[in-house]
Amino acid sequence: VSGADSVPVSKLEAMERQVEVELTAFADILLDSPCSPGLGNITSLSKAAAANSSVCDCLFPTIESYLEANRALYGSTVTLLGEGDGKAVCSPYVYHLSDGSAWERTDSLMDASYRIDEQQWLREAVDTQKAVWSDPYFDEGGGNIEMETYSVPLIVDGGVVGVATTDLPISSVARLAGVGVAVAVAALLAIF
């Protein structure tokens, strides 16, 4: 993207690379010990969640710690998948309140109206078994803001058992670059 009112792509790329590094490190932690010690690894947690999704509540503090260490981020979820069908069995989501003063916990991503198993941020990471950036989008029913999402598949023995995500608000990207949201979206689309 070029021109006087365009976003410096290098700033956006640097921001995204930092998100990629932080979420990849978080994903590594999740694979070994997603909740407090003694609750097992991500595979055992995923199996338990298939029978009782409230098991995933133990992920809320883990996600909050990740976001607390990365305060510029808007939100994060860890979506665990059922064995065999690859469908979401739980997806605890933590995000900033609108004034940024505190974190909000929700399991609203599992509401039928959200259609989690059809979301680009989940499907692409599961289907390709690769970390991916979503296109910029308005996340209705999730964060309820313009955002882009970075998703890292949690792979065990060659199969995806879950996906860890980070949401980057487009408004933050625009603020960093000193431009409007529309220009920031255009610049992000140009990167991909």
N, C-alpha and C positions, 0 to 999 in steps of 0.2 A: 504494500500500500504506500503510495507516495502522495505528495501534495502538501500544501501549507497546513491544512486542518486534519491531516491524517495522524494516526497513532504511530509512534515509533515502534515498529515491529520488534526490534531488539528488546525493548522493555517488556513487551508482552511475552515474548519467548523466554526471557529470563524469569519472569514471574511463573510461567507455566513449568519451566524446568525445576524450579524450587518446589513447586507443588508435587511434581513427579517424584523427586527425591524423598520428600517427607512421607508421601503416601506409600511408596514402595517400602520404606523402613517400617511404617506402621503395619503393612500387610505381613511382613516377616514376623513381627511380634504376634500378630493374630494367629498365624499358622501354628506357633508353638504353645501359646498360652493366652487365648482370647479373653478369658475372665480371670478371676482371682485364682491363685494356685490351688490345685486339687480338683478343679473342674474338668481337667482333661484338655485335649487339643481341639482344633477346629473341627475335625472329623467327628469326634464323639459329641461335640456340642451340636453340630448339624443334625446328627441322628436323633439326639434327644429333642431337638426343636421340632422335628417332623411329627413327634407324638404330642408335644406340648410347647407351643410357641412362646409361652411366658418364660421358658428357660432362657430365651435370648435377652431378657431384662438385665442379665449380668453384664451384657455388652455396653450398656449405657455409660457406666463410669469409665470404661476403657476408651470409648469414643470421646467422652468429655475431656479426658486427659490429653488425648491427641489434639483436640481442637484448642485446648487451653495453651498448649505449647506452640500453636500456630494460629494466633488470634486474628490474622487477616482473612482467614477462611470463613465461609459462611456456615457450612454444615457438613455432615458426614453420616454415612450409614455403613453398616456391615450387613449385607444380605446373604443369608444362608439358604442353600438349595437342598431340595429333597433328593434322596438317592434315586437314581434311575431316571426320573422325569425331568430333572433340572429346573423345576419350578421353585419359586421363592417360598420358603416356609416361615421366614421371619425377616424383618428388616427394621431394627430399631434405628431411628433417625434423631440426630441431635443438631440443632441449629441455633443461631443467634436470635434473640428477641429483636423486634424492630429497632429498639433504641440501643442495641448492642450491650446492654447491661448484664445480661444473664443468658444462660443456655436453656433451651426448651427441649424436652424429650417427647417423642411421639412414636406411635406405631402406625400412623395414618398411611404410610406407604403400602400397607397390607390391605387397606380398604379396597373393595372390589372396584369402586369407581376410578381409582388411580391406575389400575391395570398394570401393575408392576412388571409382570412378565413380558410386557410389550414395550417397555421403556428402552430407548436407544442405549442409555448408559449401562443397563444391565445386559440386554441381549447381545450387544456387540462384544462386550468383554467375555461373556460366556461362550458365544459361538466361535470367536476367533482364538480364544484362550490367550489373549494379549491385552496389555494395558492400552486403554484408548481414551481420547478426549471426545466428548459429545460435541455436536454443533451447539451454538448458543440457543437457548430455548427459555420459554416461560414455564416454570415448573408448577403447574396448577395441581393442588392437592398435596404437594410436598413442601418445598420451601416457599412457594408462592412469590417468587421473584424471577427476574431475568438472570440466568446463570449459564455456566458451562460446567460440566462434570467430568472429572478424571476418575476412571474406574480401573481397578487392578483386580484381575481374577485371582482367587485363592485356590491354587492347584495342589492337589495331593494325589500321588500315584497316577499322574497323567490325567486326572479328572478335575473339573472345577467344582468345588464344594461351596463356594461363596464368592462374593465380590465386595471389595472395600472401595468406598468412593470419597471424594472430596468435591464440594461445590464451591466454585469461585464466582462471586457475584459480579455481574457485568458492570454494576455501578462502581465497584472497587477498581476494576480494570480501567474504566473511564476516568476515575479520579486520579489514578496513578499517571495516566497519560495526559491529563488535563484537557479532555475532549468530552463530547456528549456521548450518551449511550449508543446512539445509532452509529456513530463513527467507530466506536469500540467494537460493536458487533461486526461491522464490515471488516475491520482489521483482523479480528479473530477468524472470520471466515476465509480471509486471504491467506492466513497461516496454514490452514488445512487444505 
